[in-house]
């Protein structure tokens, strides 16, 4: 696994957290909720791609031994 992906996820989390805090302080709770939801969707997209790559590698390994 590439450690860079973990740093990207952490950076995205920090950015979303800061934006949400700023929006909540300015009484924009609805927009802050949307920003956190978009951040969650982005992170889940990255994780789903990683899981898909893992399954492809596992399939290739077991196909090689069949």
Number of C-alpha atoms within 10 A of each C-alpha: 7 6 7 9 13 13 11 13 17 13 12 15 17 12 14 19 16 11 15 21 15 14 17 15 10 10 11 13 15 11 14 21 14 12 17 17 13 13 18 15 12 15 17 13 12 16 15 12 12 14 12 12 12 13 12 11 12 12 11 11 11 9 9 8 6 5
